[in-house]
Amino acid sequence: MYISGAHGMKQNLWPLLVLLYFGTPAAIPAEPIKPAAWQAQWIFRPDSKDDYNCWMLARRQWDIHGAVQSAQLAITADTRYQVFINGEFVGDGPVRAFPEHYRYDVLDIARFLQPGVNVIGVRVHHWGRDTAESIAVRPGLLAQLDWIDAAGQHVLVTDRAWQVCDDPAHNPRSPVVSAHVGFEEQYDARQACVDWLQPNGTVTGWLAAAEIAPALAGPWKDLQPSGIPQLEKESIRPAAVLSVQRVRAPRIVSTVNLGRCQGIARKADNRNFYRFVLVTELVSEKEQDAFIGRPSSAFEFGTYRLNGQTVDVERDLLQQERATVHLQQGANPLIVVLDDLSETEEFQFVLDAEASVTLRNPCGTGPWSVAGPFQAKDQTWRKMRAASTLAALQPFRQKFRDLEPRELIPTDVHGLTCFRNVLGPGTVINPQGLVFDNAEVTTIPAGTDDLELMIDLGQEYNAHLGFELDAPAGVVLDANIFERFHGGTPQWSWRNRSSFRYVTRAGGQSYMTMRHFGGRYLALTVRARPADVKIRRVTGNFTHYPVADRGAFVSSDALLNNVWKTCRQTMLCCMEDTFVDCPLYEQSFWLGDARNEALVCYMMFGDARLVQRCGLLGAQSLEHDDLVHMRIPTRWGRIIPAWSFLWARMCWENYWYTGDRGTLVRAYYPAVRQMLNNCLTKYLDPRTGLFSISAWQFFDWIGLDNNQHCVTHNNTFLVDTLQLGARMAEVAQDAPTATRYRTAADQLTANINRYLWDETRGAYVDSIHNDGSRSTSVSRQINTLALLHGVVPPERQQRVLAIALGQATNNVVQFGSPFATLYLLELLGETGRIEPMLATIRDLWGGMLDGQTTTFWESFANGNLGGGRYPTRSYCHAWSAGPAYILSRYVLGVRLDEPGGQRVTVTPQLDSLERVEGVTPLPTGTLKIQWQRQDRDHAVLTLCVDGDFKARLQPPPNWHIEGAAAVELQPQTSQSFRLTRQP
């Protein structure tokens, strides 16, 4: 958008000099190992036959002579590790990375070491399958410990001298969490190696490790330190026990790993689809009604044909599917047709009835017989999928086979808990003892019934969860974590197993999950209690990227203060080794989300290191595709063009806030140039000159007409990215490229106005359809972006503004998510519409603060994620934290005037709020702003420059400083001013 005065437009409105800053990040505690100094070998078990959901323990014992002066440990693994020294937890990792650019952690471990015998223990979990945050290679552990003691300098490395074994306590046949994450954690303490972490511990039956390759010669390339500190583990405990209920699990929860059936479990890709037919017999003890269902963790219900009839399926409010069926006494043949499955490798079947029902394979042994996978055009498949009886499938009997043990999932905690039957109140002695941090215990009496404790953690967290207890052997604790109740019923996670199991050994014990979970509520079900169980505490470690609260915003508006506070908790839950979308579901690094989250990170915490890591990861994805991937690192559905372009903006903004020209020239600019050259040479439609690509054309969770190759928002984003590319080229002293990109941006702008403008509607339409026709859909989102990206000529701006600002509502698509609405808030701020900006925050974000919410949501209730069934899917999503940036940028009114923030301008919006106290983090300090309006026309403002930078106070046009038009404060100064409203 272009502006001159209040209504004419002459400057690009996208905030190239927006208020975002970075501070001094937490330091890495030790120097990283230089490549030439690596002496370690990649190791793993020598007898590893199946690396799918594979757990390994590794240990090494050695002696230290005298006091330790310094010690550092460099460590990494594929896929996850936990490291302990002398029984104490030291750290976990590694950070997510492409195999071609793998990363290791560097830990200062001097305080864990002792004179005499020491032992290092590492638990490794190799997923053996692609997810949304990892690409499967092979199992491996690499570690090198360098230390100095009284005897001199020493090194201990992973090699064949290490002892290794399977982790016998973790179940390698647990179900997957989702397509995005690893596996449901199931731990049997009766099988655990008790003292393997202690010096001189028992290691009978352990094997010498197998050496895979030298550190720099394995399949993991370009080994570099992570570049960020270890995540913080902040201790939490419950706020309340809401209820104690007797519950009963459904009769049958049967889960089949279809990925193992089809042999593609390792390489996940949501662009592939699979087809199966499964058969069984439901053997009923008596004639009775029953229900069959699909837990909300499964993706597809499929078609069920029972006793020759197709089963009618209903979907309940929380996306669980269920159907009531009638069973005859004896065998009831069931055919399940699974068509076009994606993103999941498992089939889940739940059945409950009054009397006993079992599964029996009519073709062999075990519960099921399976045929597949099939291709869509396979004629055999087309005939089989139409069969309604076992007799009709008889000609295809040779296609069926029994399931192998590895394909059957013995226990599915999520299915057991989210379809549980509530029988009535339960009895627990001192349930609120779980809340207290003292010696009290909660006693669960012996019994054969299942007791569910509904625990409120007080607010949303992203936490490792566990407990301390005293129990007999064999007690089962099943946990299911969720975010919200809906109508008094848990809204269990959707298409995601947010669950784990712990089976007790005899005596006192403690446990903490290796995986971290997002949520507020914990349904803890205690089963099989031969004697009393005493729970000393339920506990958690809130895990997040370590930050300091350098930014602040407190005002006379209590709602806005609460919005800021809630944005902070939302961000912390979504800051790991990268920004992640949400803690409960995917825990994925999405590039477009990250741009918005980076803005908030600067404002609240003043940290730039995490943003830089995100930018560099995006650049590495260009080794695999023409545009930066939508999320990283994964093979899963790679491109959202808008996310690719937003990555470029995040890189530019990171340069502007840090002044780090070296990273821009060395890494950001070459990658942006590569991507832009691909766009200009490969993806411009020869007929229209518009950007056109087959990809996921996402921008907002609502009904945009964007399922086409040529969509308007991609083209406006490309204009913006070309302009940014030109600015980067100038910084890199590449003048010819800067000129070429500006020329391309001008031409693309002309093409947008020629082909995507609807004169009748006075707006830009959403897309051009693949058949060449122009969309008739008009949306606020697309017209907001057109203004921000400067593609709207002056004569059209007022009409487009009416659409963007919601003044023309007839057949106009509204905003559906906080993510997209941030761009509206930016537009309002850049055009000086502060009151409508604050009103939008109060209305939309205030509407999410409904009593249960302690974080902000993925979509508004009018978006299409809830599908009309519930308000949204995820109640914690960092892309919704944007108001924290908006309040700091446009109410406090701070703007960086040059890269690195050596000079800033402050334009406080005195009309908006009577009282404000704010702190803005800067690269070299903090800027503190405070004002109090004495009446409508007079205010007192104090500005404190706490750092090595200069700040220019420039009041809004309708206010002036008594005795001056503007004032510049020098470094390390503070001054108060009286301001008066202009007549």
N, C-alpha and C positions, 0 to 999 in steps of 0.2 A: 504494500500500500504506500501511497505517496502523500505527503502532507505539506501544505504551506498555510499557516494560520489555522483557524479552527476547522475549516471544511475543505480547502483546496489541498491537493496531494502532490508532493514533490520529492519526498524522501522515502526510501525503503523503510517500512515500519518494523520489519523483523529486527529485534533488538540485538544488533551486532555488538553493541557496547553494553549489554545487559549487566545487571548487578549480580555477579557470581564470583566467588573467590575461593581460594584454597589456602590452607594453613600448613604448618609444619606437621607432616604425618608422623605417626608412631614409627620409631626407628627399628630397623632390623637389628637384633642384638649382637650379631657377630658377622664377621666378614665372610662372604660366600667363597666357596672353593673355586679356584681357577681351574679351567679345563685340564691344564697340564698336571695339576696336582691330584687328580682323581686316581685312586688306587683300588677302589672298590669294584666288585663284580655284581652284576645283576644275579639274583639267586631266586630259587623257589624250591618246592618239593621235588625230589627226584622221581617220585611215583605218581605224579599228577597225570591222571587219565582224562578227567572231565573238568574243564575249567569254568563251567557254567555255575554261577552262584557258589563260588569256591572260597572256603575259609582256610587260612593257614596261620599257625603260630610259629614264630621264629625267635630264638634267643641266643645270646652269646655271653659267656662269663669270662671275666678277666680280672687281673690285679692292678691296683694303683698304689704307687709307692709314695706315701706322704701326702701332704696337703695339695689340693688341686689349685693351680694359679689361674688357669683359664681352660675352657673346653667348649667346643662347638660341634654340633651334629648336623650334617647335611643328609637329608633323607627324603625319599619319594617312593611311590609304589604305584602299581596298576591293579585295582582302581582306587582303593581307600586303605589308609593305614591308621593305627593308633600306636604310639610308642610310649613305653614305660621304662623307667630306670629305678632299680632297687624297689620295685613295687609301686612307685609313684607315677601317676599320669604326667606326661611331659607335653604331648601335643598330638595333633592329628592333621590329616591332609590326604593328598596334596591338593593344590588348586587345580581347577579345571584347565585343560590345555589340549591343543592338537597334538597327536603323537609326533608330528614333525617338529614341534616346538615344545618339548616337555619341560616341566618345571619341578624344582625341588625346594624344600623348606630348609632354612638355616636356623638352628635353635641354639641358644646359649644354655648349656646344661651343667655348668660348673656346680651349681648349688645342689644338684641331685647326686653328685658323686661323693665317694667316701674313701678314705684310706683302706686298703685291704681288698677283699673280694667285692666285685660289683657285677651286676647283671643287667643287660639291656634286653627287653622283650618287645616284640612287635606283632601286633595282630593285623593281618592283611585280608581284606575282602575284595576278591576279584569278581566283578559282576559277570564277565563273560558274554555280555550283550551290549549292544549300542543303546544309549539313552539320549535324552535331550541335553545332557551335560558331559557325556563321555563317549569316546569311540573305542570299541573293544580292540585290543591288540593281543596280549597274552598276559598271564600272571607274572608278576615280577616285583622284587624288592631290592632297593639300592640304598645303602647307608654307609657313611664314613664319619667316624668320630676322631677328631684331632684334639689332643689335650696336652697340657704342660703340668707336670708335677715335680716333686723334689728330685726325681731321677732324670728329668729332661723332657724332651718333646716326643710324643708318641702318636700312633695312628692305629685305629681299629676299624676294619672294613668288613663289609659283607663278602663272604667267600665260603668255601666248603667247610670251614671250621665252625660255621654256625650250625645249630641243631634246629630241625624243623619237624612239624607234624601237622596233620589235619586238626582244625579246631573242632574237637568232638562235641562241644556244647551247642554250636550253631547248626541249625537244620539246613542242609544244602538243597532241600526239596521244598522250600517255602515258596509262596507265590510272589509274582512281581508286584511292586507297588503300583506302577503304571508304566506307560510307554516312556515316561519322562525320567523316572528315578529307578533305583535298584530293586531291592527285594524286602518283603516283610520280614522283620527280624523275629526269629523264634529261638530262644535260648533255654537249654535244659541244664541247670546248674548241677544236676546229679552226674552229668557226664564231663563236667569241666575239669581241666588240669588245675589242681588246687593251688600249688605253690610254684608254678613255672616262672613267676615274676620275681621270686625271691632268690638271693644268693644261695647256692648249694641246694636249689630246689630239685624235686624229683622229675626226671626226664626219661624214665624207662620207656623204651620203645621208640624214642625219637630217632630221626635219621639225620645223616649229614646232608647239608643243603647241596643242591645241584647248581653249579655255576652256568648261567645262561650266556653271558657275554660281558666283556669289560664295560665299564660305565658309559664310555662314549661310542661303543660299537654295537649296542643293542638296537632293537627296533624303535626305541624312543630317542629321537634326534634333538639336536640343538639344546642340550641340557643347560638351563639357566636358572638362577634363583627366582623365587616367586615374585620378588619385588614388593611384597606387602607383608605386614606383620601377621602372626598367628591370630585367629579369631578370638575374641574375648568370650569367656565362659562366666556368665553372671548368675550367681546362685539365686534360685526362686523357690517358693513353696506355695501350697494352695491357700486360697483366701477363704474357702468354705466347702463343706460337704453338703450338697443340696438335697440328696435323698439316698436312702438305702432300700433296695428292692430285691425281692426274690424273682429270678428270671429263669427261663428255660430256653436253651438253644434249639433251633429247628432240628427235625429228625435227620435230615440229610443236608450236608453242604459238600458238594462234589466239584472239584476244580481240576481241569485238564489243561496242561500246558501245550497249547496248539503250536507254539513256536518250536517245541522239541519235536512234535509230530511232523512238521513240515521241513525241519532241518534248517530253518533260517533264523533261529533264535538269536544268533550273534549279531546279525546285521539288520537293524530295525530301520524301516523307511516307510513313512505313512503314505507313500505313493503306490505301494504294493497292496493288493487285495487278495484274500484267500477264501477258499470255499471248502466246506466239510459236510459230511453226514455222519451223525453219531446215532447209535441205537442202543437201547437197554430195555429191560422190563422192570416196571415198578411192582414189586411183589408185596401186596398188602395183606396184613394179618386178618382184616375183615373188610367188608364193603363199607366205604366211608367217603366223605368229602375230604379234600386236601387242597392246599394251595401250593403252586410251584412259582418260583420267582427268580429274579435276577438281582443280586445286590447292586447298589449304586456304584460299586467299584468296577463293574463290567461294562464293556462298551456296547455289546450287541446282545439282545435277547435271542434273536433267531426265530424260526418258525417251529412250533411244537405240534406234533400230530400224535395224539394219544388215543389208543383203541380205534384207530382209523379216522378220527375226527381232528380237525384243526382247532387248536386251543385259542380262544379269544383272550388277548392280553390287555390289561389295563396298566397305565403308568400312574403311579401315585404322585403326590405333591413333591416328593424329594427325589424323583427320577428313578425310584425303584419300580421294577415291573413285576407284576404278580397276576396270577390267574387262579380262579377256583375251578377245580376239576373233580370228577366223580370217579372213584376207583372201585373196581370189582374186587372181591376177595380172590387172592391169588395173583397171577401174572397179568399185567397191563402193559402191552407193548408201547414203547415211546420212540418216535423218530424225531431227531433234532436236525434241522437244516440250517446251517450257518453260511450266510451268503455275504460277500463283500465285507469281510472283516478287515479292519485296519487298526493300527496303533496298539493292538493288544495281541498277546500270545496265549491267552488263556480263555477257556470257556468255563463259566460258573453256573452251577445248577443248585437251587435250594428247594427243598420240599419240606412241608410240615403237615402233620396230621395227628389225630387223637391217638390212634393205635400205630403200631410199628409198620414201617415201610422200608424195604431194602431195594438196592439196585442189583440186577442180575444180567449179565451179558448173555443174550440169546445165541450168540455165535461162538462163544468160547469161554474164557475165564476172565475174572475181574468184573468191574462194574459196567464198562462200556466197550463197544466195538466201534472203530472209527474208519472212515474212508476219506481219503484226500491227502494233500490239497489238490483242488481241481482248478483249471483255467475256465474263464467265463464261457468260452466258445466250445468247450469240451462237450460232445454230444452225450457221452455217458453221464456227465454231471447233469445235464438238462433233464435226462430221463430220471435219474435218481432223485433229484430235488422235487420232482412231482409225486413221488411215491408216498402213499399214506398208510401202507401196511407193510409188515415184514415180508409177506408173500410177494408183494410187488418189488421188493428189493432182492428177492432170491436169485434172479439172473445175474446180479452183480455181487454175489457173495464173495467172489475172489478179490474184490476191491477192499473188503473189510479185513481188519486185523485187530488183535487184542492190543491194548495199551501196554507199553513197557513201564516198569516201575518208575523210571525217571520222568515219565510223562504225566503221572498222577501226583497231585498235590495232596499229601495226607491231611494237612491242617490249613484252614483258611480262616484266620481270626476275624477278619473283617466280615465275612459272610456269617460267622457264628454270632457276632454281636449285633449287626445292624438288622437282623431278622429275628432277634430274640423276642420271646413272649414274656411280658410282665405279668407275674402271678399275684403280686401284692407286696405289702411292706415287708422288709427284712429286719433282722435283729443284729445289731453290732454294738459292742460296748465302747462307749466314748468315741463316737465317729469324729467329733471335732478335734480329737487329739491329733489328727493328721495335719491340722492347721497350725498347731502350736510348735514353736521351736524350743522345746524343753524335753524333759524325760518322760512325758506322758506317752502312752501307747494306745493304739486302737486295736481292740481285740475282736476278731471274727471267730465266733464259736465253731466248734467242729460240727460237721453236717454233710449231708449228701446233696443238698440243694445248692444252686448257684446264686451267689449274692453279688449284686451290682452296686458299687458306690459311685455316685455321680459327683464329681469333684470339679469345683470352679477354681481356676488358677487366678482369677481376678481380672485379668486382661489377656489380650492376645500375646503369645510369645512364639519364637522359633527356638525350640529348646530340645536338648537331650533330656529324656525323662527316666526316672528310676525310683527306687525305694530302698529303705532299710527295714529288715523284718527278721522275726524269729519264727520258724515254721517247721513242721515235719516235712519229710521228703515227699515229693510228688504233688504238692499243691500247685494248681495252675492259676496264673494271673494273666488274664487277657485284657489288653488295654486298647481302646479306640478313642482317638482324639478328634474333636470337631470344633467348629467355630461358633455355632449358634443353635438356639432352639427355635423352632417354628411351630406355633400353636401348641406349645408344651412338649413337642417331640424333637429329639435330636435331628438336626439336619446333617446326617452323615456325609462324609466327603463323597463327591461325585466322580466316578471313574478314577478312583484313587484309594488305595489301601493305607489309611492313616492309622495303623494298628501294629501291635507287637505282642509277643507271648513270652512269659518267663515261667519256668517250672522250677520249684524250689528244691534245694538239697536240705538235709536235716541240720537244724541249728541256726545260729545268727548268720546273716548274710546281707550283702548289698549288691545293687545292680544299677547300671546306667546304660542306656541304649547307645549304640555306636551312631545310629542315625538320629538326626534332629527332626522334630515335628512342629508344624505350625498349628495353632489353635488356642482356644481358651478353656474348653471343657474336656475332661478326661473321664470316660466311662470305664471303670476298673471292675472287671468281673472276676470273682474268686471262686474257683471250682475245686472239687475233690479234696475235702478237708478232713483227714482222719483224726486230727487233733486241732486245738485252738491255734489260730494264726495271729501273731502280734506284730502289727505294722508300727514301727517306730516313727517313720516319716515317709511321705511321698515328696520327692524333690525333683529339681530340674536345673539344668544349666542353660540359661538363655544365651544362645550363641549368635554373635554378630561381629561385624567388622569393628575394630576398636576406634572410637572417635571421642573427642572432647566436645562439650556443649559450648562452643565458642560463639554461636549466634543466639540471639534472643529477640522476642517480640512480646511485649505486654502493653495492653491498651485499656482504655475505659470501656471497651466492648468485651464483656465476658465470653460471648459466643466465639468471637474471633480468637481470643486467647485459648479457648478450648480447641479450636480448629488447629492452631499452631502446635499445641501439645499433642494432639492426636496424630498430626502429620509426623511428629518426631518418632512416636512409637511405631507408626507404619513403616517409616524408613528403616529403623533399627531392625525390624523383623525381616527386612528384605535386603540387607547388606551382608553379603558373605564374602567370598573371594572375588566376586563381581556383584553388581546389582542383580537381584533376582526378582522375578515378577511377583511371586507370592510364596509364603512359607508352607502353606498346607498342601498345595497342589504341585505344580511343576518344579518349583525351585530352579527355574531356568533363567539364563542370561539372554534377554531379548534386547536387541540393539536399539529399537525405537523407544521402548520403555526407558532405556538407560539414559537417553538424552534428557528427558524430563527429570529423571531421578538425579542426574548430575547437577542440575540447577538447584535442587533442594539441598543436595549434599554440600554444595558450596555455601549456601545461605545458613544452614544449621550448624555445620561442623567445620567448615573451612578446610576440607580435605580434598586434595587433587590427585593423590597417588592412585586411589581406586579408580577414578575416572580415566586416568592415563592407561591403566592396565586394560580397562574395557576398550579403549580406543585401539590399542595395539593388537588385542585379540581380533577385533574386527578386521584390521588390515591383513592379518594372517589368513583369514577365510578367502581372500581373493586368490590364493593359490589353488582354490578348488572351483571357483565359479566367477562369472563375469561381474556380478554385483556382490557386495558384502552380504553375508548370510543374515537371516532374520534372527537366529539365535545360535549360540556358539558354546562349545564345539559339538557338533552332531551331524549325522547324515539325514536327519528327520526334517523333511519339507523345507527346503533351504531358503527361499527368497520371498520377502515382502519388500517391494521396491521402496516404499516410503521409509521403511526401517533402514535400508541401505543409505538413503539420502540423509536421514536423521543422524546416522552414525557420523557422516561427514560434518554435520553441524556441531555435534558433540566434540569432535576433534578440534574444530576451529575455536569453539568456545573454551576448550581446555587450554589452548594456546593463549587466548586473550586473557584469561584469568591468571595464568602462571607466568606468561612472558617467556616460556620455554621454546625459543626459536629452534634449538637443536633438534628436539623431538619432532617439531612440525616439519622441518626441512628433511630430516633423515627418514622419518617413518610415515607421518600423516600425509604429507603432500604427495609423495610417490604413489601411495595407495589410492588417494582420492583421484589423482590424475589417471591412474590405470582404470579405475571404475568409470570415470567420466568419458574417457576415450572409448571404452566398450559401449557405453550408452549411445554415443554419437555415431559410432561406426556400425553397430549391430542392431540397434533397437529403435530407430526412427522410421516410422511408416513412410514409405516413398510417396504415398498419395497426399498425406496431410502434413508430413514433417513432425508429427507428434510422437512422443515416446509411447511405444506399444510393446507389451511383453506378456507371455503366458506365465503367470505367477499367482500367488495369493495376494489379492489386491486389497488388503485389509487397511482400515484406518480407525473405524469405530464399531462398537458392538450395537449396531442398530441397522435398520434396513436401507442401506445405501444401494444404489444400482451400480455396483462395482465389480460384478462377476464377468468382466470383459477384459480384453487385452489392452485397450486404450482407456484409461480412467483419468479424470481431470486432476485429482489430487497428486498423482504421480508426476504429472507434467508441471504443476506449480512447484512441487518439491524439487524437481530437476532444475527449474529456473533458479531457485534459491541455491542449489548445490553448485551450479555453474558460476554463479556470482561469488560464492565462497571459494571455489576452486581458483578463480581469478585473483582473489585476495591472497590465497596461499601462494600462488605463483609469484606474485609481487614480493612477498616476504622471502621467497626462495630465489629472487632475482631472475625469474623466468618470464620476461616481458612478452615474448611471442605467444606463449600459452595463455597468459592472462588476457591478451587481446582476443585470441581465438575463442576463449570461453565466454567473454562478454558478448561477442558477436553472436555466438550460438544461443546465449540466453535471450538476446533481443529477438532473434528469429523465432525461437520457441514461444516467446511471449506473443508475438504476432500470430502464430499459428493457433495458440490457445484462444485468442480473441476472435479468430476467424471461424474456427470449427466447433468450439465448445460454448459459445455464447448464445443464449436464447433471448432474442430481443423482446419477444412477447412477454416472457416472464421477468425480464430485467435481471437475469441471473445467469451464472454458469451452471450447466447441467453436470450430472455426475460422470458421464462417460459417453463414448461412442461404442455402439454395439458391434459385435464381431461381424454382423451382416452389413455394416456400413451405416446403419441408421443411427440417428442421434437420440440419446436418452431423453426422456421427458421428466426424469426425476430431478428435483432441485433440493439441495440440502444446505443447512446452515454451515456445516463443517467445511464443505468445499468452497463456499463463497468467503468464509473466514480466511481460509488458506490463500485464496486468490488475492485478498487484500494484504495479508502479511507478507506474501512473497512478491508483491510489487508488480503484478501482471494486469491490474485494472487501470485502464486509462481514465483521466480526470472526469470525462463526461459520463462515465458509468458508475462512479464511486458511490454516489448517494443511493442509487438503486441497490447496489450490491451491499452497502452497509445496512440497508433496511432488512435484507434477507439475513445477513450474518447476525445482526443484533436481535432478531426475533420479532421485528416490527411487522413483517409480512409473513403471516402464518398459514395461509391457504395452501394446502398440499406441499408443505415444506417439511423435510425430514429434520427432526430435532436432534440434539446431542444425546448420546446414549451412555457415555462413559466419562469419568473424570479426566482420563487421558486426553480425549479430544477437546474437552471443555477448557483445558489449560490454554489452548490456542485462542479461544474466545476471550479468556481473561487477559491474555497478552494483548490482544487487539484493543480491548477496552482500556487497558493501562496505557498503551502507546498513543491512543487518541485522546487521553485525558479524561475518560469517562470513569472516574474513580468511584462515584456512588453506585452506578450500575454494576461495576466490578465487584464491590463489596456486597451488594445485594445478591448477586449470583452466588457468591461464596456462602453467605448466610442461608440462602434458600437450599442450594443443592448439597453442600457439605453439612450444613446444619441439619438437613433432613436425614443424614446418615447417623447422626448422634442421637439414637433413639433409645438409649438405656442399655442395650446389650453391646453396642459397638464401642470398642476402644481403639480401633484402627479404621482406616477408610477403605472403601470397596473397589472391586474391579469394575463394576458397572453400576449405573443408577437403576432404580427399580423399573424404569421404562425401557431399559436396554433389552437386548434379546438373549442375554445369558441366563436370566431367570426363566425365560420362556413362559411368563405368566404364572409360573408355579410357585416361585418364591422370589425374594427381592433380588438376589444375585447368586453367583456361584462362590466366589471368593470374597470374604469379608476383610481381607488384608491384602492390599496390592499397592506397591510403592508408586505406581504411576498416578495414583490418586492423591499424593502428598503435595501436589503443585501449589496449593494456596500458601504454603510456607514461603516459597520463592516469591509468589506474587505480592504478599504482604511486605516482604522486605524490599523487593525491587520497586514497587510502585507507591507504597504508603510511606515507608522511610525515604524512598526516592533516591537511592544511591546508584551511581553509574560510573563504571571504569572508563577513563578517558584515554587510556593507552594500555598496551599489553603489560601484564604484571601489576597493574593498579598503583603505579607510583603517583598518579594524580587521579582524583575522583571528584565528581560533582554530586552535590546533595541538593535535591529539590523536594523537601518534605511536603506532604499533602495535608496542610494544616486544617483544611475544611472537613476532612473525612472523619476525624476522631478528636475528641476533646483532649485526651491525654495519651501519650505514647512514650514508651521507653524501649529502645531497640539497640541491638548490637549486631554489626555486620562484620564477619571475619574477612580479612584481607591477607594477601601474601606476606606482608611485612608487619602485620599488627591487626588491630581492631578499630573500628569506627563506632563510637557510641553517640546515639542521638536521643535526646529527650525533649519533649515539649509539653506545655500545659496551656490550653486556651483559657485566658482569664474571662473573656466574654466572646461574643460573636466576632468582634473586630480586632482583638488584641491577643497576642500569645507571647510566651517566653520560651525560648529554645536554647538548649545547651548542646554544644558539639564538642566532642573530645576525640582528638587524633592521638591514639595510643599506638604509635608505630612510626616507621620510617617512610612516610608518604605525606602528600599534601591533599587537603580537602577544600574544595570551593563550595561555599554555601550560596546557592542560587534559588531564591524563593520562587514559588509559582507566580504566574503573571498577575494574579489578583492580590498578592501580598508583597510588602517591601520591608527591608531591614531599616530600622531607624538610623539615618545618617549614612547609608551606603546602599548601592544597588546590588552589590555582591561582595563577599568577603572570602579571602583564602587563608586557611589556617596552615601553619607550618607543622612539621613533624613534632610530636610529643608536646602538643599544646591543647588547651581547653579554653573555651570562651562561651559566654552566654549572650544572647541577643534578644532584643525586643522587636517584634514584628507587628505591623499594622496592616489591616486589610485596605486595599486601594479602593477609593470611592468609585 
